[in-house]
Amino acid sequence: MRKAPKWRSWLPTSRQLRFWAQSTLARTFPSIGDRNNFFPDNANPRLAPNEHLLTADERSSRALPQEVQAFFEENGALEQSRYPLPITPAGHTQLRMYKLVDALVLGSTGATVLKAQHRQIEAAAPNTMRFARLKDRTIQTAAINMLGMAAGHRHYYHFLCDVAFPLLFLLEQLGPLTFPLKILLREDLPEFQKEFYEHLTQETPLLSLEECKTNERIHCKTLFHCTPAMNCEYRVPASEQAASMVATHYLAAYQLDMHKTPATRLYIARDDAKTRRILNEKSLKEQLEARGFQSVIPGKLSHKEQVELFNNARIIVGTHGAGLTNLLFAQAGGKLIEIFPADYVQSAYAWLAHVRGLRYAPVIGEKSGAHQHFSLSQSAIGQILHEVDALEFA
């Protein structure tokens, strides 16, 4: 994507102006906000009649290797703009679990609203949140809100890494379930989310799924809620155990052999991606295929095929992108070679490789141009091939 000129950031967008106007109206006249389902943020779930059930810490047992930390400290300007040096070495997520009484779930935004406080728990999204007239519906059964944001709830990386574990943790703490419980979902779930939720219901007979339309406002007498507070957005899942919990769930859902010896060599192509393509990829592909690599485009495979491929992979080469989320399903002892454009380096997939027990080697290409497309120098291609060959003699 082309970068906007600096002066453009000084001017508010039409979405920002709309959000400001609606926020001002809703704050000044709460009845207008209630009628149009536009609520202020920062509801306090600790206030009665709600109940704080527990707080738990999920921590990794090991930090990123020193050489990997040093690489991102030297090259990860993108990450350091959000999290100052030194690079966050380990994962830590604090999980707070609540039992909420008399709550609303908004199909338009996915937000949870505490009716007594007239506020929502999740932060408002200025680019998507707007006035909406919704149809009221009441659910008597205790529920969990998994609608997510109206925009972005289908994102592969964020669901598997940010969303899946807190839900599994919540269900584990509530179990063994001795009461009916509903999970509230959107209608347009992608395949990988459908498989996740369907397997949950197979494991737990008293758990059921409830679709919520975007034009509905769901009244819940009891709503269980888990708030994860992360020490770094690039350190999720926060621990080896959390990553294994998500991986095991999917491997069981697809009835895959978790103990098969990995042998496949994968090159993750981005032919279907709009950003971050390697302009001189043909040369790299040919040399990798000569070494027994299979080129795959994850987005063109079923989710079961993706999980099975990565679970059987011994070595994975790919450009930084959502397809590498499938590292969650890789077995320990393999290797990831991650390729970056020089101006887009961050450590999310280095972390996934680490918590799954993979060796990690980063390679930096040229600075990106339009749509973050970039080229690899002959030196960078040589480095990739060297890392591939090194695994055989490790």
C-alpha positions as CSV (number, residue, x, y, z in Angstrom):
1,M,0.0,0.0,0.0
2,R,1.2,3.5,-0.8
3,K,2.0,5.7,2.2
4,A,-0.2,8.8,2.6
5,P,1.7,12.1,2.8
6,K,2.4,13.4,6.3
7,W,0.1,16.3,6.0
8,R,-2.8,13.9,5.5
9,S,-2.6,12.7,9.1
10,W,-3.3,16.2,10.3
11,L,-6.8,16.2,8.8
12,P,-9.6,14.1,10.3
13,T,-11.3,11.6,8.1
14,S,-15.0,11.5,7.5
15,R,-15.3,8.4,9.7
16,Q,-13.5,10.2,12.5
17,L,-15.8,13.3,12.2
18,R,-18.9,11.0,12.2
19,F,-17.6,9.2,15.3
20,W,-16.9,12.5,17.1
21,A,-20.3,13.8,16.3
22,Q,-22.1,10.6,17.4
23,S,-20.0,10.3,20.6
24,T,-20.8,13.9,21.5
25,L,-24.5,13.3,21.0
26,A,-24.5,10.1,23.0
27,R,-22.5,11.5,25.8
28,T,-24.7,14.6,26.1
29,F,-28.0,12.9,25.6
30,P,-27.7,9.3,26.9
31,S,-31.2,8.4,25.7
32,I,-30.1,9.0,22.2
33,G,-27.1,6.7,22.7
34,D,-29.4,4.0,24.2
35,R,-31.9,4.3,21.4
36,N,-29.1,4.1,18.7
37,N,-26.9,1.6,20.6
38,F,-23.9,3.9,20.9
39,F,-22.5,3.6,24.4
40,P,-19.4,5.1,26.1
41,D,-16.5,2.8,27.0
42,N,-14.9,1.6,30.2
43,A,-17.8,-0.2,32.0
44,N,-16.5,-1.7,35.2
45,P,-17.3,-5.4,35.4
46,R,-16.2,-5.5,39.1
47,L,-19.2,-3.5,40.3
48,A,-22.2,-5.3,41.8
49,P,-24.3,-7.1,40.8
50,N,-21.4,-8.5,38.6
51,E,-18.9,-10.9,40.1
52,H,-15.2,-11.2,39.6
53,L,-14.6,-14.9,39.5
54,L,-10.8,-15.1,39.2
55,T,-7.6,-13.6,37.9
56,A,-4.9,-15.9,36.4
57,D,-1.5,-15.4,34.9
58,E,-0.4,-17.2,31.7
59,R,3.4,-16.9,31.3
60,S,5.9,-18.5,29.0
61,S,8.6,-20.6,30.7
62,R,11.3,-19.4,28.3
63,A,12.2,-16.1,26.6
64,L,13.1,-15.6,23.0
65,P,16.7,-16.7,22.3
66,Q,19.2,-13.8,22.7
67,E,20.2,-13.8,19.1
68,V,16.6,-13.5,18.0
69,Q,16.0,-10.6,20.5
70,A,19.1,-8.9,19.2
71,F,17.9,-9.2,15.6
72,F,14.6,-7.5,16.3
73,E,16.2,-4.9,18.5
74,E,18.4,-4.0,15.5
75,N,15.8,-4.3,12.7
76,G,12.4,-4.1,14.3
77,A,11.7,-0.3,14.1
78,L,8.1,-1.0,13.3
79,E,7.7,-3.0,16.6
80,Q,9.7,-0.5,18.6
81,S,7.4,2.3,17.6
82,R,4.7,0.5,19.7
83,Y,6.9,-1.2,22.3
84,P,10.1,0.6,23.2
85,L,13.5,-1.2,23.5
86,P,14.4,-3.7,24.7
87,I,12.2,-6.1,22.7
88,T,9.7,-7.9,24.9
89,P,11.5,-11.2,25.6
90,A,8.7,-13.4,26.9
91,G,4.9,-13.8,27.0
92,H,2.6,-12.8,29.8
93,T,-1.2,-12.6,29.6
94,Q,-3.3,-11.8,32.7
95,L,-6.8,-13.3,32.3
96,R,-9.7,-11.8,34.3
97,M,-12.9,-13.8,34.4
98,Y,-16.3,-12.2,35.3
99,K,-19.9,-13.2,35.7
100,L,-21.9,-10.3,34.3
101,V,-25.5,-9.7,35.3
102,D,-28.1,-8.1,32.9
103,A,-25.9,-7.4,29.9
104,L,-26.4,-6.5,26.3
105,V,-24.6,-7.9,23.3
106,L,-24.8,-5.6,20.2
107,G,-24.9,-7.4,16.9
108,S,-23.8,-4.3,15.1
109,T,-20.4,-3.9,16.8
110,G,-20.1,-7.1,18.9
111,A,-19.7,-5.0,22.1
112,T,-20.8,-6.1,25.6
113,V,-22.8,-3.4,27.4
114,L,-23.6,-3.4,31.1
115,K,-27.1,-2.0,31.3
116,A,-26.8,-0.7,34.9
117,Q,-23.8,1.4,34.0
118,H,-25.0,2.4,30.5
119,R,-21.4,1.6,29.2
120,Q,-19.7,-1.0,27.1
121,I,-16.7,-3.0,28.2
122,E,-14.7,-3.2,25.0
123,A,-13.2,0.0,23.5
124,A,-15.2,1.7,20.8
125,A,-13.9,1.4,17.2
126,P,-13.9,4.9,15.6
127,N,-13.7,3.5,12.1
128,T,-16.7,1.2,12.4
129,M,-18.9,2.1,15.3
130,R,-22.0,4.1,14.3
131,F,-25.6,4.7,15.3
132,A,-27.8,1.6,14.7
133,R,-31.4,0.7,15.5
134,L,-31.4,-2.9,16.6
135,K,-34.2,-5.5,17.3
136,D,-34.3,-6.7,20.9
137,R,-34.1,-10.4,21.8
138,T,-33.6,-12.1,25.2
139,I,-31.6,-15.2,26.0
140,Q,-32.4,-17.0,29.2
141,T,-29.4,-19.4,29.1
142,A,-26.1,-18.2,30.4
143,A,-23.9,-17.1,27.5
144,I,-20.4,-16.0,26.3
145,N,-20.1,-13.2,23.8
146,M,-17.8,-14.3,20.9
147,L,-19.1,-11.9,18.2
148,G,-15.9,-9.9,18.0
149,M,-15.6,-6.6,16.2
150,A,-17.9,-6.2,13.1
151,A,-14.8,-5.4,11.1
152,G,-11.9,-7.8,11.4
153,H,-13.5,-10.7,13.3
154,R,-12.6,-13.1,10.5
155,H,-8.9,-12.4,10.7
156,Y,-7.0,-15.7,10.8
157,Y,-4.0,-14.7,13.0
158,H,-6.0,-12.7,15.5
159,F,-8.6,-15.4,16.0
160,L,-6.1,-18.3,16.6
161,C,-3.7,-16.3,18.6
162,D,-5.7,-13.6,20.5
163,V,-9.2,-15.2,20.8
164,A,-9.1,-19.0,20.9
165,F,-7.0,-19.5,24.0
166,P,-9.0,-17.0,26.3
167,L,-12.2,-18.8,25.3
168,L,-10.7,-22.3,26.0
169,F,-9.4,-21.0,29.3
170,L,-12.8,-19.6,30.2
171,L,-14.5,-22.9,29.4
172,E,-11.9,-24.9,31.3
173,Q,-12.5,-22.7,34.4
174,L,-16.3,-23.1,34.1
175,G,-16.1,-26.9,33.6
176,P,-16.9,-29.5,34.0
177,L,-20.1,-27.7,32.8
178,T,-23.1,-28.8,34.7
179,F,-25.4,-26.1,33.3
180,P,-26.4,-25.1,29.7
181,L,-24.2,-22.5,28.2
182,K,-24.5,-20.7,24.8
183,I,-21.7,-19.2,22.7
184,L,-23.0,-16.1,20.8
185,L,-21.5,-16.0,17.3
186,R,-21.8,-14.0,14.1
187,E,-23.6,-15.6,11.1
188,D,-20.7,-15.3,8.5
189,L,-18.0,-17.4,10.2
190,P,-15.2,-18.7,8.1
191,E,-14.4,-22.4,7.9
192,F,-11.6,-22.4,10.5
193,Q,-13.9,-20.8,13.1
194,K,-16.8,-23.1,12.4
195,E,-14.6,-26.1,12.9
196,F,-13.3,-24.7,16.2
197,Y,-16.8,-24.1,17.6
198,E,-18.3,-27.3,16.3
199,H,-15.6,-29.3,18.0
200,L,-16.2,-27.5,21.3
201,T,-19.9,-28.5,21.2
202,Q,-19.0,-32.1,20.4
203,E,-16.7,-32.2,23.5
204,T,-19.3,-30.5,25.7
205,P,-22.9,-31.7,25.3
206,L,-24.4,-28.8,27.4
207,L,-22.6,-26.2,25.2
208,S,-24.5,-24.8,22.2
209,L,-24.0,-22.1,19.6
210,E,-26.4,-19.2,19.0
211,E,-26.1,-17.0,15.9
212,C,-26.7,-13.3,16.3
213,K,-27.7,-11.1,13.4
214,T,-26.1,-7.7,12.9
215,N,-29.5,-6.0,13.4
216,E,-30.1,-7.7,16.8
217,R,-29.5,-6.6,20.4
218,I,-29.3,-9.6,22.7
219,H,-30.4,-9.3,26.3
220,C,-28.4,-11.7,28.6
221,K,-29.4,-12.2,32.2
222,T,-26.0,-14.0,32.8
223,L,-22.9,-13.4,30.6
224,F,-19.5,-14.9,31.3
225,H,-16.6,-12.7,30.2
226,C,-12.9,-13.1,30.0
227,T,-10.6,-10.0,29.6
228,P,-7.0,-10.8,28.6
229,A,-4.4,-8.2,29.3
230,M,-1.2,-8.9,27.2
231,N,2.3,-7.6,27.9
232,C,2.9,-7.4,24.2
233,E,0.5,-7.9,21.2
234,Y,3.3,-9.9,19.5
235,R,3.5,-12.5,22.3
236,V,0.3,-14.4,21.8
237,P,-0.5,-17.1,22.7
238,A,1.5,-16.1,25.8
239,S,2.9,-19.5,26.6
240,E,3.9,-22.9,25.3
241,Q,1.0,-24.4,27.1
242,A,-1.5,-21.9,25.6
243,A,-0.2,-22.5,22.0
244,S,-0.4,-26.2,22.5
245,M,-4.0,-26.0,23.8
246,V,-5.1,-24.3,20.6
247,A,-3.1,-26.6,18.4
248,T,-4.4,-29.7,20.1
249,H,-8.0,-28.5,19.8
250,Y,-7.7,-28.3,16.0
251,L,-5.7,-31.5,15.5
252,A,-8.4,-33.4,17.5
253,A,-11.2,-31.7,15.5
254,Y,-9.7,-32.9,12.2
255,Q,-8.7,-36.3,13.7
256,L,-5.1,-35.9,12.6
257,D,-2.1,-37.9,13.8
258,M,-0.3,-35.7,16.3
259,H,2.8,-37.9,16.5
260,K,3.6,-38.4,12.8
261,T,7.3,-37.7,12.1
262,P,7.4,-34.4,10.2
263,A,9.3,-34.6,6.8
264,T,7.7,-32.0,4.4
265,R,9.5,-29.0,3.1
266,L,7.1,-26.0,2.6
267,Y,7.5,-22.8,0.8
268,I,4.6,-20.4,1.7
269,A,3.8,-18.5,-1.5
270,R,1.7,-15.3,-1.4
271,D,0.2,-15.4,-5.0
272,D,-3.2,-14.6,-3.6
273,A,-2.0,-11.7,-1.3
274,K,-2.5,-8.1,-2.1
275,T,0.6,-7.0,-0.2
276,R,4.2,-8.1,0.5
277,R,5.0,-10.2,-2.5
278,I,8.5,-11.0,-3.5
279,L,9.1,-9.5,-7.0
280,N,11.9,-11.9,-8.0
281,E,10.3,-14.9,-6.3
282,K,10.7,-17.2,-9.3
283,S,14.4,-17.6,-8.7
284,L,13.9,-18.5,-5.1
285,K,11.1,-20.9,-5.8
286,E,13.1,-22.8,-8.4
287,Q,16.1,-23.2,-6.1
288,L,13.9,-24.3,-3.2
289,E,11.9,-26.8,-5.4
290,A,15.3,-28.3,-6.5
291,R,15.8,-29.0,-2.8
292,G,12.5,-30.8,-2.5
293,F,10.3,-28.0,-1.4
294,Q,6.5,-27.9,-2.1
295,S,5.1,-24.4,-2.8
296,V,1.7,-23.9,-1.2
297,I,-0.8,-21.0,-1.0
298,P,-2.6,-21.5,2.3
299,G,-5.6,-19.4,1.3
300,K,-6.4,-21.8,-1.5
301,L,-6.5,-24.9,0.7
302,S,-9.1,-26.0,3.2
303,H,-8.3,-25.4,6.8
304,K,-7.9,-29.1,7.5
305,E,-5.3,-29.3,4.6
306,Q,-3.4,-26.3,6.1
307,V,-3.3,-27.8,9.5
308,E,-2.1,-31.2,8.2
309,L,0.6,-29.7,6.0
310,F,2.1,-27.6,8.7
311,N,1.8,-30.5,11.2
312,N,3.9,-32.6,8.8
313,A,6.4,-29.9,8.0
314,R,10.1,-30.2,8.9
315,I,11.2,-26.9,7.4
316,I,9.1,-23.8,6.4
317,V,10.1,-20.8,4.3
318,G,7.8,-17.9,3.9
319,T,7.3,-14.2,3.8
320,H,5.9,-12.5,6.9
321,G,2.1,-12.8,6.6
322,A,-1.1,-14.5,8.0
323,G,-0.3,-17.8,6.4
324,L,2.5,-18.3,8.9
325,T,-0.2,-18.5,11.7
326,N,-0.2,-22.2,10.8
327,L,3.0,-22.5,12.7
328,L,0.7,-23.2,15.7
329,F,0.3,-26.7,14.2
330,A,4.0,-27.4,13.5
331,Q,5.8,-30.0,15.6
332,A,8.9,-29.2,17.7
333,G,12.3,-29.7,16.1
334,G,11.6,-28.1,12.7
335,K,12.7,-24.8,11.4
336,L,11.1,-21.5,10.2
337,I,12.9,-19.2,7.8
338,E,10.9,-15.9,7.8
339,I,11.5,-13.3,5.0
340,F,10.9,-9.6,5.6
341,P,11.0,-6.5,3.5
342,A,13.6,-4.2,5.1
343,D,11.0,-1.7,6.4
344,Y,8.4,-4.2,7.8
345,V,10.0,-6.3,10.5
346,Q,8.1,-7.6,13.5
347,S,8.3,-10.6,15.8
348,A,4.9,-12.2,16.0
349,Y,5.8,-15.4,14.0
350,A,9.2,-15.6,15.6
351,W,7.3,-15.9,18.8
352,L,5.0,-18.6,17.4
353,A,8.0,-20.6,16.2
354,H,9.6,-20.2,19.7
355,V,6.5,-21.5,21.7
356,R,6.1,-24.4,19.2
357,G,9.8,-25.4,19.6
358,L,11.0,-24.5,16.1
359,R,14.4,-23.1,15.2
360,Y,14.1,-19.6,13.7
361,A,16.1,-17.8,11.1
362,P,15.1,-14.3,9.8
363,V,16.1,-13.0,6.3
364,I,15.8,-9.3,5.3
365,G,15.1,-8.3,1.7
366,E,15.1,-4.9,0.0
367,K,13.0,-2.0,1.1
368,S,9.4,-2.3,0.0
369,G,7.7,-0.2,-2.6
370,A,4.0,0.0,-3.6
371,H,1.8,-2.4,-1.7
372,Q,4.8,-3.5,0.3
373,H,6.1,-5.6,-2.6
374,F,9.9,-6.1,-2.4
375,S,12.9,-7.9,-4.0
376,L,15.5,-10.3,-2.6
377,S,19.2,-9.7,-3.3
378,Q,21.3,-12.6,-4.4
379,S,22.9,-12.4,-0.9
380,A,19.5,-12.8,0.8
381,I,18.5,-15.8,-1.5
382,G,21.9,-17.3,-0.6
383,Q,21.2,-16.9,3.1
384,I,17.8,-18.6,2.8
385,L,19.4,-21.6,1.0
386,H,22.2,-21.7,3.5
387,E,19.7,-21.9,6.4
388,V,17.8,-24.7,4.5
389,D,21.0,-26.7,4.1
390,A,22.1,-26.1,7.6
391,L,19.1,-28.0,9.0
392,E,20.3,-31.2,7.4
393,F,23.6,-31.0,9.3
394,A,22.2,-29.7,12.6
